[in-house]
Amino acid sequence: MGKKIKSLRVSLLLSILCTITSGINYLTTKLPIVGIMFIVITIALIIQVVAYTTEMKNIKKS
């Protein structure tokens, strides 16, 4: 379980960093394709946060 928790945390951290850098890139370039990619990355981050919280709840139950 320890490796699974650690990998989930690292994945979540990298996803947050990717969202931040994508947002900064969009603010500096204002290209529509970068804006679309920012939206896609943000949706993926939300899905990952939900998966992380449900997995942590399952780990705490057992």
QUIQUI-V237556 format. One record per residue. N is the residue number from 1. PSI is psi in whole degrees, -180 to 180 (NA if undefined). D_CENTER is the distance of its C-alpha to the mean C-alpha in Angstrom with 1 decimal. Layout:
n = <N	N>
psi = <PSI	PSI>
d_center = <D_CENTER	D_CENTER>
//
This chain:
n = <1	2	3	4	5	6	7	8	9	10	11	12	13	14	15	16	17	18	19	20	21	22	23	24	25	26	27	28	29	30	31	32	33	34	35	36	37	38	39	40	41	42	43	44	45	46	47	48	49	50	51	52	53	54	55	56	57	58	59	60	61	62>
psi = <-31	-42	-35	-44	-43	-42	-36	-41	-43	-43	-41	-42	-45	-35	-39	-44	-38	-40	-42	-48	-34	-39	-42	-41	-42	-41	-31	-32	-32	30	138	-37	-34	-35	-40	-43	-35	-42	-43	-44	-38	-40	-41	-37	-42	-43	-41	-37	-42	-44	-39	-45	-39	-37	-39	-36	-40	-37	-40	-30	-36	NA>
d_center = <20.8	20.1	18.6	16.3	15.1	14.8	12.8	10.3	10.1	10.0	7.3	5.0	7.0	6.8	3.4	4.8	7.9	7.4	6.9	9.8	11.9	11.7	12.8	15.5	16.6	17.1	19.0	21.3	22.0	21.9	21.8	21.1	19.3	16.8	16.4	15.8	13.2	11.4	11.7	10.5	7.3	7.0	8.2	5.9	3.0	6.4	7.5	5.4	6.5	9.8	10.2	9.8	12.3	14.6	14.8	15.7	18.2	19.7	20.1	21.8	24.1	25.4>
//
